[in-house]
Amino acid sequence: MKDEVELSAGGIPLSLRPVFQEYDFGTLDAERNRDLVIERTLNYGDRREARWLFERYGTGAVAEWIRQRGASQLTRRRFNCWQSLLDIRDFRRPRFWRQTAWPH
C-alpha cells in the first residue's frame, strides 16, 4: 500500500531518521520518547508521517500536546498550521510571547 510507512524497531517511521540526527535513532522508542517524536513529526513530517502520528497517538493526544507544548516547541508557522487544522483556540502561551510595552 502506498501510505504504509516502514518502522524502526522502536516504532518510528524510518523516513523520519534525518530529523533525529543528534540522537541514536536505533535506540529511540515511539512510546518512551513520545514528546520528541510528536514534536519532530509535527515540525518536519510529511503527510504520510503525520497520518502515522495521528494513528499512533490519536487526534486527542496530539491536540493536547499542541495545546500544552506546541507554541513553545513548534515553529510559529507549523504551530499556526496545526492550531488551525485542529481548531485549537486555547493553548499555553510561552513567556516570550508576552507583549511588553516599549518603555520609552
C-alpha contacts under 8 A as a table, 3 or more apart, distances in Angstrom:
res1	aa1	res2	aa2	distance
1	M	4	E	5.71
3	D	48	R	6.10
4	E	48	R	7.85
5	V	13	P	5.93
5	V	14	L	7.64
5	V	15	S	7.84
5	V	48	R	7.46
5	V	49	E	7.52
5	V	52	W	7.61
6	E	13	P	5.60
6	E	14	L	5.88
6	E	15	S	7.65
7	L	10	G	7.51
7	L	11	G	5.17
7	L	12	I	5.13
7	L	13	P	4.31
7	L	14	L	5.38
8	S	11	G	5.12
8	S	12	I	5.27
8	S	13	P	6.10
8	S	14	L	5.66
8	S	26	G	7.12
9	A	12	I	7.56
9	A	26	G	7.03
9	A	29	D	7.78
10	G	26	G	7.16
10	G	27	T	6.98
10	G	28	L	5.80
10	G	29	D	4.07
10	G	30	A	5.77
11	G	29	D	6.30
11	G	30	A	5.40
12	I	16	L	7.40
12	I	28	L	7.85
12	I	29	D	6.99
12	I	30	A	5.69
12	I	37	V	7.80
13	P	16	L	5.61
13	P	17	R	7.47
13	P	49	E	7.06
14	L	17	R	5.40
15	S	18	P	7.38
16	L	19	V	5.67
16	L	20	F	7.12
16	L	41	T	7.47
16	L	45	G	7.05
16	L	49	E	7.81
17	R	20	F	5.49
17	R	21	Q	6.86
17	R	25	F	6.45
18	P	21	Q	5.39
19	V	40	R	6.66
19	V	44	Y	7.14
20	F	23	Y	5.48
20	F	24	D	7.78
20	F	25	F	6.53
20	F	40	R	7.76
21	Q	24	D	7.55
21	Q	25	F	7.57
23	Y	28	L	7.78
24	D	27	T	5.70
24	D	28	L	6.90
25	F	28	L	5.35
28	L	32	R	7.62
28	L	33	N	6.45
29	D	32	R	5.29
29	D	33	N	5.54
29	D	34	R	7.62
30	A	33	N	5.56
30	A	34	R	5.42
30	A	37	V	6.56
31	E	34	R	4.89
33	N	36	L	5.51
33	N	37	V	6.17
34	R	37	V	5.15
34	R	38	I	6.11
35	D	38	I	5.19
35	D	39	E	6.10
35	D	65	W	7.84
36	L	39	E	5.15
36	L	40	R	6.12
37	V	40	R	5.34
37	V	41	T	5.96
38	I	41	T	5.25
38	I	42	L	6.01
38	I	53	L	7.11
38	I	62	V	7.31
39	E	42	L	5.37
39	E	43	N	6.09
39	E	70	G	7.77
39	E	73	Q	6.79
39	E	74	L	6.68
40	R	43	N	5.13
40	R	44	Y	5.76
40	R	45	G	7.06
41	T	44	Y	5.34
41	T	45	G	4.42
41	T	46	D	7.87
41	T	49	E	6.78
41	T	50	A	6.45
41	T	53	L	7.23
42	L	45	G	5.84
42	L	50	A	6.80
42	L	74	L	7.48
42	L	78	R	7.22
42	L	82	W	8.00
43	N	74	L	5.93
43	N	75	T	6.79
43	N	78	R	6.06
45	G	48	R	7.78
45	G	49	E	5.41
45	G	50	A	5.99
46	D	49	E	5.32
46	D	50	A	6.06
47	R	50	A	5.01
47	R	51	R	6.03
48	R	51	R	5.11
48	R	52	W	6.31
49	E	52	W	4.97
49	E	53	L	6.19
50	A	53	L	4.90
50	A	54	F	6.33
51	R	54	F	5.33
51	R	55	E	6.20
52	W	55	E	5.11
52	W	56	R	5.92
53	L	56	R	5.10
53	L	57	Y	6.12
53	L	58	G	7.58
54	F	57	Y	5.46
54	F	58	G	4.79
54	F	59	T	5.35
54	F	62	V	6.88
55	E	58	G	5.46
55	E	59	T	7.67
57	Y	61	A	6.04
57	Y	62	V	6.61
58	G	61	A	5.52
58	G	62	V	6.38
59	T	62	V	5.21
59	T	63	A	5.95
60	G	63	A	5.13
60	G	64	E	6.08
61	A	64	E	5.07
61	A	65	W	6.21
62	V	65	W	5.03
62	V	66	I	6.29
63	A	66	I	5.02
63	A	67	R	6.22
63	A	86	L	6.92
63	A	88	I	7.45
64	E	67	R	4.94
64	E	68	Q	6.16
65	W	68	Q	5.20
65	W	69	R	5.64
65	W	70	G	6.48
66	I	69	R	5.37
66	I	70	G	4.00
66	I	71	A	7.11
66	I	79	F	7.64
66	I	82	W	7.84
66	I	83	Q	7.50
66	I	91	F	7.49
67	R	70	G	6.03
67	R	71	A	7.59
67	R	88	I	7.13
67	R	90	D	6.70
67	R	91	F	4.24
67	R	92	R	6.00
68	Q	71	A	7.80
68	Q	91	F	6.18
68	Q	92	R	5.42
69	R	72	S	5.72
69	R	73	Q	5.97
69	R	92	R	7.06
70	G	73	Q	5.18
70	G	74	L	5.27
70	G	79	F	6.04
71	A	74	L	5.99
71	A	75	T	7.74
71	A	76	R	7.07
71	A	79	F	6.08
71	A	91	F	7.62
71	A	92	R	7.01
71	A	93	R	6.17
71	A	94	P	6.64
72	S	75	T	7.94
72	S	93	R	7.41
72	S	94	P	5.75
74	L	77	R	7.96
74	L	78	R	6.10
74	L	79	F	5.50
75	T	78	R	5.27
75	T	79	F	5.99
76	R	79	F	5.09
76	R	80	N	6.09
77	R	80	N	5.25
77	R	81	C	6.24
78	R	81	C	4.96
78	R	82	W	6.18
79	F	82	W	5.33
79	F	83	Q	5.85
80	N	83	Q	5.04
80	N	84	S	6.03
81	C	84	S	5.26
81	C	85	L	6.13
82	W	85	L	4.98
82	W	86	L	5.91
83	Q	86	L	5.45
83	Q	87	D	5.66
83	Q	88	I	4.86
83	Q	89	R	7.27
84	S	87	D	4.92
84	S	88	I	6.52
85	L	88	I	7.98
88	I	91	F	7.17
93	R	97	W	6.43
93	R	98	R	7.89
94	P	97	W	5.60
94	P	98	R	7.47
95	R	98	R	5.53
